[in-house]
Amino acid sequence: MLEKVVLELGWEPVAEEIEELREGLALYQVKLESGMREKGEQGEGVVYITDRPDAVREKMGDGACILLFLTEENRKLEWGNIPYAVESLEGLDGDFLGKVYQRHRGEPWVILETERLVVREMEEGDLEALYRIYDQRDAADFLDGLSEDRDEERAYIKDYIEKVYAFYGFGIWMLEEKSGGRCVGRAGFHMREGFAYPELGFIVAQEDQRKGYCLEACSALLEYGFRELEFDGVQALVAEGNRASEEVCRRLGGTPAEKICWKGKRCLRFVWEA
């Protein structure tokens, strides 16, 4: 859990920006400090906002969680091992910086909550739940299926977390029951080659179907996609004959746009527009 944010900059930010940041952090019970203390005094629960990452690592260690502040000088350098960067302190708050810290720790982000579900990022511990969810006919119609090799699938999960979630800011997430913490399915957005709109994808474990989970999650996700991710539109592909998925899309207000053939499969394309 994020407890403190440390500004380690080679210049003094505008006082108003610092105060705005301090207020944005206080809402989440996160403290703000300027400058590093002695090595060892600041350990877990800290994010360093800095334009000098090497100086922070030299003093605080390679495990320091860093948010890179971009300048004309450091933007020319290679910082591929730092996933997040900003050009201003404006708009930063405890929510965003807390997520930067979670990503550093390898902890899944909670995307949203519905009445019965938590929609969160996938984690390596979800491996067996994924095999249970996908244990059904036509499970991989329009979402990537799973490898028969569990070690290979585990490596894919790790790669997906590090690259897809961080790069796009969205992906296919896990649907977890609030009542018992059991994963009942997956839903979210992904990009399909050849189409402009991100695509809504969903799957619910066979034993958890007909409970309204899919409709509940996808309704909230569509709202999230347009409000938070600022999508202009969303699409969904439904295999011909998959009446359950077609009914979900219709009940979500999707407009049947066209019938197409995708990789040999006939399907109906639904569209939602902002």
DRENZAZA-479455 format. One record per residue (C-alpha): residue number from 1; residue in one letter; x, y, z. Coordinates in Angstrom, 1 decimal. Example, Ala and Ser with C-alpha at 12.3 -4.5 7.8 and 13.67 -1.06 7.14 Angstrom:
(vexfi 1; 'A'; (12.3; -4.5; 7.8));
(vexfi 2; 'S'; (13.7; -1.1; 7.1));
This chain:
(vexfi 1; 'M'; (0.0; 0.0; 0.0));
(vexfi 2; 'L'; (1.3; 3.4; -0.9));
(vexfi 3; 'E'; (2.2; 5.5; 2.1));
(vexfi 4; 'K'; (4.5; 8.2; 0.9));
(vexfi 5; 'V'; (5.5; 10.1; -2.3));
(vexfi 6; 'V'; (8.9; 11.7; -2.4));
(vexfi 7; 'L'; (9.8; 14.5; -4.9));
(vexfi 8; 'E'; (13.4; 14.2; -5.9));
(vexfi 9; 'L'; (13.8; 16.8; -8.7));
(vexfi 10; 'G'; (16.8; 18.9; -9.8));
(vexfi 11; 'W'; (14.7; 22.0; -9.6));
(vexfi 12; 'E'; (12.0; 23.5; -7.4));
(vexfi 13; 'P'; (8.4; 23.0; -8.6));
(vexfi 14; 'V'; (5.9; 25.8; -8.5));
(vexfi 15; 'A'; (4.4; 26.1; -4.9));
(vexfi 16; 'E'; (0.8; 25.8; -6.2));
(vexfi 17; 'E'; (1.6; 22.6; -8.0));
(vexfi 18; 'I'; (3.1; 21.1; -4.9));
(vexfi 19; 'E'; (0.1; 22.1; -2.8));
(vexfi 20; 'E'; (-2.3; 20.6; -5.3));
(vexfi 21; 'L'; (-0.3; 17.4; -5.3));
(vexfi 22; 'R'; (-0.3; 17.4; -1.5));
(vexfi 23; 'E'; (-4.1; 17.8; -1.4));
(vexfi 24; 'G'; (-4.6; 15.1; -4.0));
(vexfi 25; 'L'; (-2.5; 12.7; -1.9));
(vexfi 26; 'A'; (-4.1; 13.6; 1.4));
(vexfi 27; 'L'; (-7.5; 12.3; 0.1));
(vexfi 28; 'Y'; (-5.9; 8.8; 0.1));
(vexfi 29; 'Q'; (-3.9; 9.3; 3.3));
(vexfi 30; 'V'; (-0.6; 9.5; 1.5));
(vexfi 31; 'K'; (2.1; 11.9; 2.6));
(vexfi 32; 'L'; (4.3; 14.1; 0.4));
(vexfi 33; 'E'; (8.0; 14.8; 1.1));
(vexfi 34; 'S'; (10.7; 16.6; -0.8));
(vexfi 35; 'G'; (14.1; 15.0; -1.2));
(vexfi 36; 'M'; (15.5; 11.6; -0.2));
(vexfi 37; 'R'; (16.5; 10.9; 3.4));
(vexfi 38; 'E'; (19.3; 8.6; 4.5));
(vexfi 39; 'K'; (19.4; 5.2; 2.8));
(vexfi 40; 'G'; (17.3; 2.7; 4.6));
(vexfi 41; 'E'; (14.9; 5.3; 6.2));
(vexfi 42; 'Q'; (12.4; 4.9; 3.3));
(vexfi 43; 'G'; (11.5; 1.4; 2.3));
(vexfi 44; 'E'; (8.2; -0.1; 1.3));
(vexfi 45; 'G'; (5.2; 2.0; 0.4));
(vexfi 46; 'V'; (7.1; 4.8; -1.4));
(vexfi 47; 'V'; (7.0; 6.3; -4.9));
(vexfi 48; 'Y'; (9.8; 8.6; -6.0));
(vexfi 49; 'I'; (8.9; 11.2; -8.6));
(vexfi 50; 'T'; (12.2; 12.1; -10.1));
(vexfi 51; 'D'; (14.0; 13.4; -13.2));
(vexfi 52; 'R'; (17.2; 11.6; -12.0));
(vexfi 53; 'P'; (16.3; 7.9; -11.6));
(vexfi 54; 'D'; (20.0; 6.9; -11.4));
(vexfi 55; 'A'; (20.5; 9.1; -8.3));
(vexfi 56; 'V'; (17.5; 7.6; -6.6));
(vexfi 57; 'R'; (18.6; 4.0; -7.3));
(vexfi 58; 'E'; (22.1; 4.7; -6.2));
(vexfi 59; 'K'; (20.9; 5.9; -2.8));
(vexfi 60; 'M'; (17.7; 3.8; -2.3));
(vexfi 61; 'G'; (18.5; 0.7; -4.3));
(vexfi 62; 'D'; (17.4; -0.9; -7.6));
(vexfi 63; 'G'; (14.0; -1.8; -6.0));
(vexfi 64; 'A'; (12.9; 1.8; -5.6));
(vexfi 65; 'C'; (9.5; 2.5; -7.3));
(vexfi 66; 'I'; (10.1; 5.4; -9.7));
(vexfi 67; 'L'; (7.7; 7.7; -11.6));
(vexfi 68; 'L'; (9.9; 9.4; -14.2));
(vexfi 69; 'F'; (9.5; 13.2; -14.6));
(vexfi 70; 'L'; (10.4; 13.9; -18.2));
(vexfi 71; 'T'; (12.7; 16.8; -19.1));
(vexfi 72; 'E'; (14.4; 17.9; -22.3));
(vexfi 73; 'E'; (17.6; 16.2; -21.1));
(vexfi 74; 'N'; (16.4; 12.8; -19.8));
(vexfi 75; 'R'; (13.8; 12.2; -22.5));
(vexfi 76; 'K'; (16.7; 11.5; -24.9));
(vexfi 77; 'L'; (17.9; 8.6; -22.7));
(vexfi 78; 'E'; (16.6; 5.0; -22.6));
(vexfi 79; 'W'; (14.3; 4.3; -19.7));
(vexfi 80; 'G'; (12.6; 1.2; -20.8));
(vexfi 81; 'N'; (12.7; -0.3; -17.3));
(vexfi 82; 'I'; (10.5; 2.5; -15.9));
(vexfi 83; 'P'; (6.9; 1.9; -17.1));
(vexfi 84; 'Y'; (5.4; 5.3; -16.3));
(vexfi 85; 'A'; (6.4; 8.9; -16.9));
(vexfi 86; 'V'; (4.8; 12.3; -16.5));
(vexfi 87; 'E'; (5.6; 15.8; -17.8));
(vexfi 88; 'S'; (3.9; 17.7; -15.0));
(vexfi 89; 'L'; (2.7; 17.3; -11.5));
(vexfi 90; 'E'; (-0.7; 18.6; -12.5));
(vexfi 91; 'G'; (-3.5; 16.0; -12.0));
(vexfi 92; 'L'; (-1.4; 13.5; -10.0));
(vexfi 93; 'D'; (-3.2; 12.1; -7.0));
(vexfi 94; 'G'; (-3.2; 9.1; -4.6));
(vexfi 95; 'D'; (-5.3; 6.9; -6.9));
(vexfi 96; 'F'; (-2.9; 7.2; -9.9));
(vexfi 97; 'L'; (0.3; 7.0; -7.8));
(vexfi 98; 'G'; (-1.1; 4.1; -5.8));
(vexfi 99; 'K'; (-1.6; 2.2; -9.1));
(vexfi 100; 'V'; (2.0; 3.0; -10.1));
(vexfi 101; 'Y'; (3.1; 1.4; -6.8));
(vexfi 102; 'Q'; (0.8; -1.6; -7.3));
(vexfi 103; 'R'; (2.3; -2.2; -10.8));
(vexfi 104; 'H'; (5.7; -2.0; -9.3));
(vexfi 105; 'R'; (4.8; -4.6; -6.7));
(vexfi 106; 'G'; (3.1; -6.8; -9.3));
(vexfi 107; 'E'; (-0.3; -6.4; -7.6));
(vexfi 108; 'P'; (-3.4; -6.4; -9.8));
(vexfi 109; 'W'; (-5.4; -3.2; -10.3));
(vexfi 110; 'V'; (-9.1; -3.2; -9.4));
(vexfi 111; 'I'; (-10.8; -1.6; -12.4));
(vexfi 112; 'L'; (-14.3; -1.3; -11.0));
(vexfi 113; 'E'; (-16.9; -3.0; -8.8));
(vexfi 114; 'T'; (-20.5; -3.9; -9.5));
(vexfi 115; 'E'; (-23.1; -5.1; -7.0));
(vexfi 116; 'R'; (-21.8; -8.7; -7.0));
(vexfi 117; 'L'; (-18.4; -8.5; -8.8));
(vexfi 118; 'V'; (-14.9; -7.1; -8.6));
(vexfi 119; 'V'; (-13.4; -6.5; -12.1));
(vexfi 120; 'R'; (-9.7; -6.7; -11.7));
(vexfi 121; 'E'; (-6.5; -7.3; -13.6));
(vexfi 122; 'M'; (-5.3; -10.9; -14.0));
(vexfi 123; 'E'; (-2.5; -12.2; -11.9));
(vexfi 124; 'E'; (-0.3; -15.3; -12.1));
(vexfi 125; 'G'; (-2.3; -17.0; -9.3));
(vexfi 126; 'D'; (-5.4; -17.1; -11.6));
(vexfi 127; 'L'; (-3.9; -19.9; -13.7));
(vexfi 128; 'E'; (-6.1; -22.7; -12.5));
(vexfi 129; 'A'; (-9.2; -20.5; -12.5));
(vexfi 130; 'L'; (-8.6; -19.7; -16.2));
(vexfi 131; 'Y'; (-8.5; -23.3; -17.1));
(vexfi 132; 'R'; (-11.8; -23.8; -15.3));
(vexfi 133; 'I'; (-13.4; -20.8; -17.0));
(vexfi 134; 'Y'; (-12.3; -22.0; -20.5));
(vexfi 135; 'D'; (-13.4; -25.6; -20.0));
(vexfi 136; 'Q'; (-16.3; -25.3; -22.3));
(vexfi 137; 'R'; (-17.2; -25.6; -26.0));
(vexfi 138; 'D'; (-16.3; -22.7; -28.3));
(vexfi 139; 'A'; (-14.6; -20.9; -25.3));
(vexfi 140; 'A'; (-12.0; -19.4; -27.6));
(vexfi 141; 'D'; (-14.2; -18.2; -30.4));
(vexfi 142; 'F'; (-13.1; -14.6; -30.2));
(vexfi 143; 'L'; (-10.8; -14.5; -27.1));
(vexfi 144; 'D'; (-7.4; -16.1; -27.1));
(vexfi 145; 'G'; (-7.6; -19.7; -25.9));
(vexfi 146; 'L'; (-5.2; -21.3; -23.4));
(vexfi 147; 'S'; (-2.1; -23.3; -24.0));
(vexfi 148; 'E'; (-2.2; -27.0; -23.1));
(vexfi 149; 'D'; (1.2; -26.4; -21.4));
(vexfi 150; 'R'; (0.6; -24.7; -18.0));
(vexfi 151; 'D'; (4.1; -23.4; -17.8));
(vexfi 152; 'E'; (3.7; -21.7; -21.2));
(vexfi 153; 'E'; (0.4; -20.2; -20.2));
(vexfi 154; 'R'; (1.9; -18.9; -16.9));
(vexfi 155; 'A'; (4.6; -17.1; -18.9));
(vexfi 156; 'Y'; (2.0; -15.7; -21.2));
(vexfi 157; 'I'; (0.0; -14.3; -18.2));
(vexfi 158; 'K'; (3.1; -12.6; -16.9));
(vexfi 159; 'D'; (3.9; -11.1; -20.3));
(vexfi 160; 'Y'; (0.3; -10.0; -20.7));
(vexfi 161; 'I'; (0.3; -8.2; -17.4));
(vexfi 162; 'E'; (3.6; -6.4; -18.1));
(vexfi 163; 'K'; (2.9; -5.4; -21.7));
(vexfi 164; 'V'; (-0.8; -5.3; -22.5));
(vexfi 165; 'Y'; (-2.3; -3.7; -19.3));
(vexfi 166; 'A'; (0.6; -1.2; -19.0));
(vexfi 167; 'F'; (0.7; -0.3; -22.8));
(vexfi 168; 'Y'; (-3.0; 0.0; -23.6));
(vexfi 169; 'G'; (-4.4; 0.9; -20.2));
(vexfi 170; 'F'; (-7.0; -1.8; -20.7));
(vexfi 171; 'G'; (-7.2; -5.5; -21.5));
(vexfi 172; 'I'; (-9.3; -8.6; -20.6));
(vexfi 173; 'W'; (-9.8; -8.6; -16.9));
(vexfi 174; 'M'; (-11.0; -11.1; -14.3));
(vexfi 175; 'L'; (-14.5; -11.2; -12.8));
(vexfi 176; 'E'; (-14.3; -12.1; -9.1));
(vexfi 177; 'E'; (-17.3; -12.7; -6.8));
(vexfi 178; 'K'; (-17.4; -10.3; -3.9));
(vexfi 179; 'S'; (-19.0; -12.9; -1.7));
(vexfi 180; 'G'; (-16.3; -15.5; -1.8));
(vexfi 181; 'G'; (-13.4; -14.2; -4.0));
(vexfi 182; 'R'; (-14.0; -16.9; -6.6));
(vexfi 183; 'C'; (-13.3; -16.0; -10.3));
(vexfi 184; 'V'; (-16.3; -16.7; -12.4));
(vexfi 185; 'G'; (-15.2; -15.3; -15.8));
(vexfi 186; 'R'; (-13.3; -12.7; -17.8));
(vexfi 187; 'A'; (-14.4; -9.6; -19.6));
(vexfi 188; 'G'; (-12.8; -6.4; -21.0));
(vexfi 189; 'F'; (-11.5; -4.8; -24.1));
(vexfi 190; 'H'; (-8.9; -5.8; -26.7));
(vexfi 191; 'M'; (-7.8; -4.6; -30.1));
(vexfi 192; 'R'; (-8.5; -6.7; -33.2));
(vexfi 193; 'E'; (-6.4; -6.2; -36.3));
(vexfi 194; 'G'; (-8.3; -4.6; -39.1));
(vexfi 195; 'F'; (-10.9; -2.8; -36.9));
(vexfi 196; 'A'; (-10.9; 0.8; -35.5));
(vexfi 197; 'Y'; (-12.9; 0.2; -32.4));
(vexfi 198; 'P'; (-11.7; -1.7; -29.3));
(vexfi 199; 'E'; (-13.6; -5.0; -28.9));
(vexfi 200; 'L'; (-15.7; -6.1; -25.9));
(vexfi 201; 'G'; (-14.9; -9.7; -25.0));
(vexfi 202; 'F'; (-16.5; -11.8; -22.3));
(vexfi 203; 'I'; (-16.6; -15.4; -21.1));
(vexfi 204; 'V'; (-18.2; -16.8; -17.9));
(vexfi 205; 'A'; (-17.5; -20.3; -16.5));
(vexfi 206; 'Q'; (-20.1; -22.8; -17.4));
(vexfi 207; 'E'; (-21.2; -23.4; -13.8));
(vexfi 208; 'D'; (-21.7; -19.7; -13.3));
(vexfi 209; 'Q'; (-23.8; -18.9; -16.4));
(vexfi 210; 'R'; (-27.4; -17.9; -16.2));
(vexfi 211; 'K'; (-26.7; -15.8; -13.1));
(vexfi 212; 'G'; (-26.6; -12.4; -14.9));
(vexfi 213; 'Y'; (-22.8; -12.0; -14.2));
(vexfi 214; 'C'; (-21.9; -11.3; -17.9));
(vexfi 215; 'L'; (-24.6; -8.6; -18.3));
(vexfi 216; 'E'; (-23.7; -7.0; -15.0));
(vexfi 217; 'A'; (-20.0; -6.8; -15.7));
(vexfi 218; 'C'; (-20.2; -5.8; -19.3));
(vexfi 219; 'S'; (-22.8; -3.0; -18.7));
(vexfi 220; 'A'; (-20.4; -1.5; -16.1));
(vexfi 221; 'L'; (-17.4; -2.0; -18.5));
(vexfi 222; 'L'; (-19.1; -0.2; -21.4));
(vexfi 223; 'E'; (-19.8; 2.8; -19.2));
(vexfi 224; 'Y'; (-16.1; 2.7; -18.0));
(vexfi 225; 'G'; (-14.8; 2.4; -21.5));
(vexfi 226; 'F'; (-16.7; 5.5; -22.7));
(vexfi 227; 'R'; (-16.2; 7.6; -19.5));
(vexfi 228; 'E'; (-12.7; 6.7; -18.3));
(vexfi 229; 'L'; (-11.0; 5.4; -21.4));
(vexfi 230; 'E'; (-12.8; 7.9; -23.7));
(vexfi 231; 'F'; (-13.6; 5.3; -26.5));
(vexfi 232; 'D'; (-15.3; 6.7; -29.5));
(vexfi 233; 'G'; (-16.9; 3.3; -30.1));
(vexfi 234; 'V'; (-16.8; -0.4; -29.1));
(vexfi 235; 'Q'; (-17.5; -3.5; -31.1));
(vexfi 236; 'A'; (-18.2; -7.1; -30.3));
(vexfi 237; 'L'; (-18.0; -10.2; -32.6));
(vexfi 238; 'V'; (-20.5; -13.0; -31.9));
(vexfi 239; 'A'; (-20.2; -16.3; -33.7));
(vexfi 240; 'E'; (-23.2; -17.3; -35.7));
(vexfi 241; 'G'; (-25.5; -19.4; -33.6));
(vexfi 242; 'N'; (-24.2; -18.2; -30.3));
(vexfi 243; 'R'; (-27.6; -17.0; -29.1));
(vexfi 244; 'A'; (-26.5; -16.4; -25.5));
(vexfi 245; 'S'; (-23.8; -13.9; -26.5));
(vexfi 246; 'E'; (-26.0; -12.3; -29.1));
(vexfi 247; 'E'; (-28.7; -11.8; -26.4));
(vexfi 248; 'V'; (-26.1; -10.2; -24.1));
(vexfi 249; 'C'; (-25.0; -7.7; -26.8));
(vexfi 250; 'R'; (-28.6; -6.8; -27.6));
(vexfi 251; 'R'; (-29.5; -6.3; -24.0));
(vexfi 252; 'L'; (-26.4; -4.1; -23.6));
(vexfi 253; 'G'; (-27.8; -1.9; -26.3));
(vexfi 254; 'G'; (-25.5; -3.0; -29.1));
(vexfi 255; 'T'; (-26.5; -2.3; -32.7));
(vexfi 256; 'P'; (-26.1; -5.2; -35.1));
(vexfi 257; 'A'; (-23.8; -3.5; -37.7));
(vexfi 258; 'E'; (-23.0; -6.3; -40.2));
(vexfi 259; 'K'; (-22.4; -9.9; -40.8));
(vexfi 260; 'I'; (-18.8; -10.8; -41.6));
(vexfi 261; 'C'; (-16.5; -13.7; -41.9));
(vexfi 262; 'W'; (-13.5; -13.7; -39.5));
(vexfi 263; 'K'; (-10.9; -16.3; -40.0));
(vexfi 264; 'G'; (-13.4; -18.7; -41.5));
(vexfi 265; 'K'; (-16.1; -18.1; -38.9));
(vexfi 266; 'R'; (-19.3; -16.4; -39.8));
(vexfi 267; 'C'; (-20.2; -13.8; -37.1));
(vexfi 268; 'L'; (-22.4; -10.8; -36.3));
(vexfi 269; 'R'; (-20.7; -7.6; -35.5));
(vexfi 270; 'F'; (-22.3; -5.4; -32.8));
(vexfi 271; 'V'; (-21.4; -1.7; -32.3));
(vexfi 272; 'W'; (-21.8; 0.8; -29.5));
(vexfi 273; 'E'; (-20.9; 4.4; -30.1));
(vexfi 274; 'A'; (-20.2; 7.3; -27.7));
